Amino acid sequence: MVLSNTTEYIENGIQIQEVDARDLEIHLVRTAALMDRHQPFVVLLTHYQDLLQTDHILNYTLLGKLFGIRIGLIEDKYKILSEADDFRHVHVAYGKDVEEAISHIIDVIMTLPNVRELYSKRYMAIRLLERPDEMLALLPHSDELIRVAAEQRARLLYEYGLPAKEVIAKARRGFVHGALEETLTHAKNDTGHSIADKIDNILTNKWLGLPVLMLVLYVVFECTFTLGSYPQEWISMGINILAEWLRELMPIAWWSSLLIDGVVMGIGAVLAFLPNIIIMFFFLSLMEDSGYMARAAYMMDKIMHRIGLHGSSFIPMLMGFGCNVPAIMAARDITNKKDRAITMMMVPFMSCSARLPVYMLFVGAFFAEQKALVMLSLYIIGVLLSIGFAWVMQHMPAFRQPKHDYVSELPPYRRPTLRNTGLHIWERVADYLQKIPAVIIWASIIIWALTYFPTGNMDNMEESYLATIGHWMEPVMRPLGFDWKMSVCLLTGLPAKEAIVSTMGILYPAETALSAFTPVTAYAFMVFVLLYFPCVATITTLRREIGAKWAWYSVAQSLVLAWLLSFLIYQIGSFV
């Protein structure tokens, strides 16, 4: 290895970095850090002839495009400097946890007019994670900024067991490695390939990569159902036993019905699927921590290019499988305003964890033999529709723009730790459980009240207020095969999709819970849940990030797509 230092200086307002071409992978890590300054930036390569003598060829023009800066030979310095203004901002994707930390710090910076104009907001946020003392010395004093930055550093230290600066450094090395993989041609006699390279030859192969990804997801879904079915049955049995015990213990009255039929059955219907949630996110956490999720984004890079977006747009889409809200916020870092807006509107098509209880209920009941395939099909429908939507948006005059280059980072493989996996699972489980007191209980109480009154009898739902609302909706939903109860369940899913299952637990007696459905109506129902109105939190986040106009456009198009696709599934399926 050649030991040399980079030379850095500013000339005519342009940041210049001289880099030894013989030791690119080390020195370009520094380049990746400097890119976040978001200013004209040039890299000049020295000792390039020495690199050629090793039978290596570097496509430094393409490398510059991938980094979003000008890269050329030291002897072409002044020609390169004359073109330095032609640059675009590229940043390293540091992973979900670090990106969330950066977003939290940027939120505070945006509230400080005397701070936010000093440097790139992203650059300041990253430096506050890496070297807070150095950055704070350059900034006006802000107690809130100091507090939030310290909190985020502590959170990352707890989650990774490493200081934030080390986590960030690893991501940069992965970024550089991915760029050099695309631009550096190795010697013909260089046959030494690491095990990681051999694995990547399969996992990122243009022919094998996508089928392997589908197989991996199939196994994940199969394990989710198979392993989760036993604790799911135990929880359901426990809830039913508790309900029967309370019926025997309590007198017949409105308040006992509220407790048993409303709260207990509503919450129990949601809690029953908690084991499946834990198992699924256990496997997804392993995929993310090992570096495989980054490979999935790498494979989607070409597809994203075809619809006019960066491969970086796929990162928020992947995050959307957990929760749409942080996924939308993660898209903030996409520099191009139009790309950012399109990506944010793509995210609601991703099937978040809140929809899982609905899928698991129907898939387990109607598609026991093909449960993994049916689950996989729902996720594929979401991804395909999001890509189709992006393609349409890119051809609208308001969003039409030239395509850009993008580098897909391939971080090194790493062994998932029990600690990180446990923390990631707990984040999802905690989010799932927090909705019980915040949404599910109140939704269950409201549904019970609308069902119980005015008759004062849960057995006479047809005369209830809820039935009246459902019958108003039924003419619109009947072509999809949905009766008034199914329609009402969808209505209660507006604040949170988990409420659909709790509503079904109230409306349908345990022994007849699914008798109103057929396999066709069940699949149409799941597709509708996949596509229709995102939760209130998602719409609120969209409105804040891209404006009310496009947020409500997202709502309208999701309702139309949900109705049309469910209509086609039901009508075609009824004749087959």
C-alpha positions in Angstrom: 0.0 0.0 0.0 1.3 3.5 -0.9 1.3 5.8 2.0 0.6 9.4 1.0 -1.4 12.4 2.1 -4.0 14.4 0.2 -3.5 18.0 -0.4 -6.5 20.3 0.1 -6.8 24.0 -0.7 -9.3 26.5 -2.1 -8.6 28.4 -5.3 -11.1 30.9 -6.7 -13.8 29.7 -4.4 -13.4 26.1 -5.5 -12.5 23.3 -3.1 -9.5 21.3 -4.5 -8.3 18.0 -3.3 -5.2 16.3 -4.8 -5.4 12.6 -4.4 -2.8 9.9 -5.0 -4.3 7.5 -7.6 -2.3 4.6 -6.2 -4.3 4.6 -3.0 -7.7 5.8 -4.0 -9.9 3.8 -1.7 -8.4 5.3 1.4 -8.2 8.9 0.2 -11.6 9.1 -1.4 -13.2 8.4 2.0 -12.0 12.0 2.8 -13.6 13.1 -0.5 -16.9 11.6 0.5 -16.8 13.6 3.8 -16.0 16.9 2.0 -18.9 16.4 -0.5 -21.5 17.3 2.1 -20.2 20.9 2.1 -22.3 21.3 -1.0 -19.9 23.6 -2.9 -17.9 23.5 -6.2 -15.4 20.7 -5.6 -12.6 19.2 -7.7 -10.4 16.2 -7.2 -7.1 16.1 -9.0 -5.4 12.7 -9.4 -1.6 12.5 -9.0 0.6 9.5 -9.9 -2.0 8.2 -12.4 0.8 6.8 -14.7 1.9 4.6 -11.7 -1.6 3.3 -11.5 -1.6 2.3 -15.2 1.6 0.4 -14.7 -0.2 -1.9 -12.3 -2.6 -2.8 -15.2 -5.4 -0.9 -13.6 -7.6 1.6 -15.5 -9.7 4.2 -13.8 -12.7 5.8 -15.5 -12.2 9.0 -13.5 -14.8 10.9 -15.6 -17.5 8.4 -14.5 -16.1 8.4 -11.0 -16.6 12.1 -10.9 -20.2 11.8 -12.1 -20.9 9.2 -9.4 -19.5 11.5 -6.7 -21.2 14.6 -8.2 -18.0 16.5 -8.6 -15.2 17.0 -11.2 -12.4 14.4 -11.1 -9.4 14.5 -13.5 -5.7 14.4 -13.8 -3.4 17.0 -12.1 -2.0 18.0 -15.5 -5.5 19.0 -16.7 -6.0 21.2 -13.6 -7.1 24.5 -15.2 -9.4 22.9 -17.8 -11.1 21.0 -14.9 -11.4 24.1 -12.8 -13.1 25.9 -15.6 -15.9 23.3 -15.5 -16.1 23.0 -11.7 -19.4 24.9 -11.5 -21.0 22.0 -13.3 -21.6 19.8 -10.3 -24.5 18.2 -8.5 -24.9 17.4 -4.9 -24.4 13.7 -4.0 -24.3 12.5 -0.4 -23.6 9.2 1.3 -26.6 7.2 2.5 -25.5 6.4 6.1 -28.3 3.9 6.9 -31.7 4.3 8.5 -30.6 5.1 12.1 -28.0 7.7 11.2 -30.2 9.3 8.6 -32.9 9.7 11.2 -30.3 11.3 13.6 -29.3 13.7 10.8 -32.9 14.6 10.1 -33.6 15.4 13.8 -30.5 17.7 13.9 -31.5 19.4 10.6 -35.0 20.0 12.1 -33.4 22.1 14.8 -31.0 23.8 12.5 -33.9 25.0 10.3 -35.3 26.9 13.4 -32.1 28.9 13.7 -31.9 31.6 11.1 -28.4 32.7 12.3 -27.1 29.1 11.8 -28.8 27.5 8.8 -27.1 29.8 6.3 -23.5 29.3 7.5 -22.9 25.9 5.9 -24.8 23.0 4.3 -27.4 21.9 6.8 -26.5 18.3 6.2 -22.8 19.0 6.6 -23.4 20.7 10.0 -25.6 17.8 11.2 -23.0 15.2 10.3 -20.2 17.1 11.9 -22.2 17.5 15.0 -22.4 13.7 15.1 -18.8 13.2 14.3 -16.9 16.0 16.0 -19.3 18.1 17.9 -16.8 20.2 19.7 -15.2 21.4 16.5 -18.5 22.2 14.9 -20.0 23.9 17.9 -17.0 26.2 18.1 -17.9 27.5 14.7 -21.7 28.0 15.4 -23.6 30.5 17.5 -24.6 29.0 20.8 -27.8 27.1 20.8 -28.9 25.0 23.8 -31.5 23.1 21.8 -28.9 22.2 19.1 -26.4 21.0 21.7 -29.1 18.9 23.4 -30.5 17.3 20.3 -27.0 16.5 18.9 -26.0 14.9 22.2 -29.2 12.8 22.3 -28.6 11.5 18.8 -25.0 10.6 19.4 -26.0 8.8 22.6 -28.8 6.9 20.7 -26.4 5.8 17.9 -23.8 4.7 20.5 -26.5 2.6 22.2 -27.8 1.1 19.0 -24.5 0.3 17.3 -22.1 0.0 20.3 -19.8 2.3 18.3 -19.3 6.1 18.3 -21.3 7.9 15.6 -18.1 8.9 13.8 -17.1 5.3 13.4 -20.5 4.3 12.0 -20.3 7.2 9.6 -16.8 6.3 8.5 -17.9 2.7 7.7 -20.7 4.0 5.5 -18.3 6.3 3.6 -15.9 3.4 3.0 -18.9 1.5 1.6 -19.8 4.4 -0.7 -16.2 4.6 -2.0 -16.0 0.9 -2.5 -19.2 0.9 -4.5 -18.0 3.7 -6.7 -14.6 2.1 -7.4 -16.3 -1.2 -8.2 -18.1 0.6 -11.1 -15.1 2.6 -12.3 -11.9 0.7 -11.6 -10.9 -2.1 -14.0 -8.6 -4.6 -12.3 -5.6 -6.3 -13.9 -6.3 -9.3 -16.0 -4.1 -11.4 -13.9 -5.7 -10.3 -10.7 -7.8 -13.3 -9.9 -7.9 -12.7 -6.2 -11.5 -12.3 -5.2 -12.8 -12.2 -1.6 -15.6 -14.3 -0.4 -17.7 -11.1 -0.3 -17.0 -10.4 -4.0 -18.1 -14.0 -4.8 -21.3 -13.5 -2.9 -22.0 -10.2 -4.5 -21.5 -11.8 -7.9 -24.6 -13.8 -7.1 -26.7 -11.4 -5.0 -26.2 -8.4 -7.3 -26.1 -10.3 -10.6 -28.4 -8.7 -13.2 -30.1 -12.1 -13.9 -29.9 -13.9 -10.5 -30.1 -11.0 -8.1 -33.8 -10.3 -8.3 -34.9 -14.0 -8.2 -32.7 -14.4 -5.2 -34.3 -11.4 -3.5 -37.8 -12.8 -4.2 -36.7 -16.2 -2.8 -35.3 -14.5 0.4 -38.6 -12.6 0.9 -40.6 -15.8 0.3 -38.6 -17.5 3.0 -39.2 -14.6 5.3 -42.9 -14.6 4.8 -43.1 -18.4 5.1 -41.3 -18.3 8.4 -43.4 -15.4 9.6 -46.6 -17.4 9.2 -45.2 -20.9 10.1 -43.4 -19.8 13.3 -45.9 -17.2 14.3 -49.0 -19.4 14.0 -48.5 -21.1 17.3 -48.1 -18.1 19.6 -50.8 -16.3 17.5 -53.3 -19.1 18.3 -52.3 -19.1 22.0 -52.9 -15.3 22.3 -56.3 -15.6 20.5 -57.3 -18.5 22.8 -56.2 -16.4 25.9 -58.3 -13.4 24.7 -61.4 -15.6 24.2 -61.0 -17.2 27.6 -60.6 -13.8 29.2 -63.7 -12.5 27.4 -65.8 -15.5 28.5 -64.5 -15.3 32.1 -65.5 -11.6 32.2 -69.0 -12.3 30.8 -69.6 -14.8 33.5 -68.2 -12.5 36.2 -69.9 -9.3 35.2 -73.6 -8.5 34.9 -75.2 -7.7 31.6 -74.9 -3.9 31.2 -73.7 -1.4 28.8 -70.4 -0.9 30.6 -69.6 -4.6 30.7 -70.3 -4.8 26.9 -68.0 -1.8 26.4 -65.2 -3.5 28.3 -65.6 -7.0 26.8 -67.0 -6.4 23.3 -65.3 -3.1 22.7 -61.9 -2.9 24.5 -61.0 -6.6 25.2 -62.0 -8.0 21.8 -60.7 -4.9 19.9 -57.3 -4.9 21.5 -57.1 -8.7 21.5 -57.6 -8.8 17.7 -54.5 -6.6 17.3 -52.3 -8.3 19.9 -52.8 -11.7 18.3 -50.6 -10.7 15.5 -47.7 -9.4 17.6 -45.6 -12.6 17.3 -45.8 -12.4 13.5 -44.7 -8.8 13.6 -41.7 -9.7 15.8 -40.7 -12.6 13.6 -40.9 -10.7 10.4 -38.9 -7.8 11.6 -36.3 -10.1 13.1 -35.6 -11.4 9.6 -35.7 -7.9 8.0 -33.3 -6.6 10.7 -30.9 -9.4 9.8 -31.1 -8.5 6.1 -30.5 -4.8 6.9 -27.7 -5.3 9.4 -25.8 -7.8 7.2 -25.7 -5.3 4.3 -28.1 -7.3 2.1 -30.8 -4.5 2.0 -28.1 -2.2 0.5 -27.6 -4.8 -2.2 -31.4 -4.8 -2.9 -31.2 -1.1 -3.5 -28.2 -1.6 -5.7 -30.2 -4.0 -7.9 -33.1 -1.6 -8.1 -30.7 1.2 -9.3 -31.2 0.4 -13.0 -35.0 0.2 -12.7 -35.0 3.6 -10.9 -32.9 5.1 -13.6 -35.5 3.9 -16.2 -38.2 6.0 -14.5 -35.9 9.0 -14.2 -35.1 8.7 -10.5 -31.9 7.9 -8.6 -31.3 4.6 -6.9 -31.2 6.6 -3.7 -35.0 6.9 -4.0 -35.3 3.2 -3.3 -33.9 3.7 0.2 -37.0 5.5 1.5 -39.1 2.9 -0.3 -37.4 0.1 1.7 -37.9 2.1 4.9 -41.6 2.4 4.0 -42.0 -1.4 4.7 -41.5 -0.5 8.4 -43.4 2.8 8.6 -44.2 5.4 5.9 -43.7 8.5 8.1 -39.9 8.1 8.7 -39.5 6.9 5.2 -41.0 10.1 3.8 -38.7 12.1 6.1 -35.7 10.1 4.9 -36.4 11.4 1.4 -35.6 14.9 2.5 -32.0 14.4 1.6 -32.7 13.9 -2.1 -31.4 17.2 -3.4 -33.5 17.6 -6.5 -36.9 19.0 -5.4 -38.9 17.1 -8.1 -37.2 13.8 -7.3 -37.8 14.4 -3.7 -41.5 15.1 -4.2 -42.0 12.0 -6.4 -40.2 9.8 -4.0 -42.3 10.9 -1.1 -45.5 10.2 -3.0 -44.2 6.8 -3.9 -43.7 5.8 -0.2 -47.4 5.3 0.7 -47.5 2.4 -1.9 -45.1 0.5 0.3 -46.9 -1.9 2.6 -46.1 -0.7 6.1 -46.1 -2.9 9.2 -49.6 -1.5 10.2 -51.1 -3.5 7.3 -49.5 -6.8 8.4 -52.3 -7.8 10.8 -54.9 -7.5 8.0 -52.8 -9.6 5.6 -52.1 -12.2 8.2 -55.7 -12.6 9.2 -56.9 -13.2 5.6 -53.9 -15.0 4.3 -53.9 -17.5 7.2 -57.6 -18.1 6.7 -58.0 -18.3 2.9 -54.5 -19.0 1.5 -53.0 -21.5 3.9 -51.2 -23.4 1.1 -49.8 -20.3 -0.7 -49.5 -17.9 2.2 -46.0 -16.8 1.5 -46.7 -16.3 -2.2 -49.8 -14.3 -1.5 -48.0 -12.1 0.9 -45.2 -11.6 -1.6 -47.6 -10.7 -4.3 -49.0 -7.8 -2.2 -45.6 -6.3 -1.6 -44.8 -6.7 -5.3 -48.0 -5.0 -6.3 -47.1 -2.1 -4.1 -43.6 -1.8 -5.6 -44.8 -2.1 -9.2 -47.5 0.5 -8.7 -45.1 2.9 -7.1 -42.7 2.5 -10.0 -45.6 3.0 -12.5 -46.7 6.1 -10.6 -43.2 7.6 -10.7 -43.0 6.9 -14.4 -46.2 8.8 -15.0 -45.2 11.7 -12.8 -41.8 12.0 -14.6 -43.7 12.5 -17.8 -45.9 15.3 -16.4 -44.7 18.8 -17.4 -44.4 19.8 -13.7 -41.9 17.0 -13.0 -40.2 16.4 -16.3 -36.4 16.8 -16.0 -33.1 15.2 -17.3 -31.8 12.0 -15.7 -28.9 12.0 -13.4 -26.1 9.5 -12.5 -26.1 7.9 -9.1 -23.7 5.6 -7.2 -25.1 2.7 -5.3 -23.2 2.1 -2.2 -22.3 -1.5 -1.3 -21.2 -1.5 2.3 -19.1 -4.4 3.6 -20.9 -7.4 4.9 -21.1 -7.5 8.6 -22.2 -9.9 11.2 -25.6 -8.9 12.7 -25.4 -8.5 16.5 -28.0 -9.7 18.9 -28.1 -6.2 20.4 -28.7 -4.3 17.2 -31.3 -6.9 16.0 -33.1 -6.7 19.3 -33.1 -2.9 19.2 -34.5 -2.8 15.7 -37.3 -5.3 16.6 -38.1 -3.3 19.8 -38.5 -0.1 17.7 -41.1 -1.7 15.5 -42.8 -3.5 18.4 -42.9 -0.3 20.5 -44.4 1.6 17.6 -47.0 -1.2 17.2 -47.9 -1.2 20.9 -48.0 2.5 21.2 -50.9 2.6 18.9 -53.0 0.5 21.3 -53.6 3.3 23.8 -53.2 6.1 21.3 -55.5 4.8 18.5 -56.8 1.2 19.0 -58.6 1.7 22.3 -60.3 4.9 21.2 -61.2 3.4 17.9 -62.6 0.3 19.6 -64.7 2.4 22.0 -66.1 4.5 19.1 -67.0 1.4 17.0 -68.6 -0.3 20.0 -70.7 2.8 20.8 -71.9 3.1 17.2 -72.7 -0.6 17.1 -74.3 -0.7 20.6 -76.6 2.3 20.2 -79.4 3.1 19.7 -80.7 -0.5 20.2 -78.6 -1.2 23.3 -77.9 -4.7 21.9 -74.7 -5.9 20.2 -76.7 -8.7 18.5 -78.9 -6.2 16.6 -76.3 -4.4 14.6 -78.5 -3.9 11.5 -80.4 -1.1 13.5 -77.2 0.5 14.8 -75.7 3.9 13.9 -72.7 2.0 12.4 -75.0 0.1 10.1 -76.5 3.3 8.9 -73.0 4.7 8.0 -72.1 1.4 6.4 -75.2 1.3 4.2 -74.4 4.8 3.0 -71.0 3.5 1.8 -72.3 0.1 0.5 -73.4 1.3 -3.0 -69.9 2.4 -3.8 -68.2 -0.7 -2.3 -70.6 -3.4 -3.4 -69.0 -3.7 -6.9 -65.9 -4.7 -5.0 -67.7 -7.5 -3.2 -67.7 -5.6 0.1 -70.8 -5.4 2.4 -71.5 -2.7 4.9 -69.4 -4.3 7.6 -66.4 -4.6 5.4 -66.9 -1.0 4.2 -67.0 0.3 7.8 -63.8 -1.7 8.7 -62.0 0.2 5.9 -63.4 3.5 7.2 -62.0 2.9 10.7 -58.6 2.1 9.1 -58.1 5.8 8.2 -56.3 6.8 11.4 -54.4 3.5 11.6 -54.6 0.3 9.6 -54.4 -1.8 12.7 -57.9 -0.5 13.6 -59.3 -2.6 10.8 -58.6 -5.8 12.6 -59.9 -4.5 16.0 -63.1 -3.4 14.2 -63.5 -6.8 12.7 -63.0 -8.3 16.2 -66.0 -6.2 17.4 -68.3 -6.5 14.3 -67.9 -10.3 13.7 -68.4 -12.9 16.3 -65.3 -15.2 16.7 -67.0 -18.2 15.1 -68.2 -16.3 12.1 -65.5 -13.7 11.7 -64.5 -14.7 8.2 -67.7 -16.3 6.9 -68.7 -13.2 5.0 -65.6 -13.4 2.8 -64.5 -15.6 0.0 -60.9 -16.0 -1.2 -61.7 -13.5 -4.0 -63.2 -10.9 -1.7 -60.4 -11.5 0.8 -57.7 -10.8 -1.7 -59.6 -7.8 -3.1 -59.9 -6.5 0.5 -56.2 -6.9 1.1 -55.3 -5.0 -2.1 -57.7 -2.2 -1.1 -56.0 -2.0 2.3 -52.6 -1.9 0.6 -53.5 1.0 -1.7 -56.2 3.2 -0.2 -55.8 6.3 2.0 -52.5 6.2 4.0 -52.8 6.8 7.7 -53.4 10.3 9.0 -49.8 10.6 10.2 -48.5 9.9 6.7 -50.8 12.4 5.1 -49.8 15.0 7.7 -46.1 14.4 7.0 -46.7 14.6 3.2 -48.5 17.9 3.6 -45.7 19.3 5.7 -42.9 18.1 3.3 -44.4 18.8 -0.2 -47.5 20.9 0.4 -51.2 20.3 0.8 -51.8 20.2 -3.0 -49.7 17.1 -3.6 -50.6 15.5 -0.3 -54.3 15.5 -1.3 -53.4 14.4 -4.8 -51.7 11.4 -3.2 -54.8 10.7 -1.2 -57.1 10.9 -4.2 -55.0 8.8 -6.5 -54.6 6.1 -3.8 -58.4 5.9 -3.4 -59.0 5.6 -7.1 -56.2 3.0 -7.6 -57.5 1.0 -4.7 -61.0 1.0 -6.0 -60.1 0.2 -9.6 -57.7 -2.7 -8.8 -60.0 -4.2 -6.2 -62.9 -4.0 -8.6 -60.9 -5.8 -11.3 -59.8 -8.5 -8.9 -63.3 -9.1 -7.6 -65.0 -9.0 -11.0 -62.5 -11.2 -12.8 -62.1 -13.5 -9.9 -65.9 -14.0 -9.7 -65.9 -15.4 -13.2 -62.9 -17.7 -12.9 
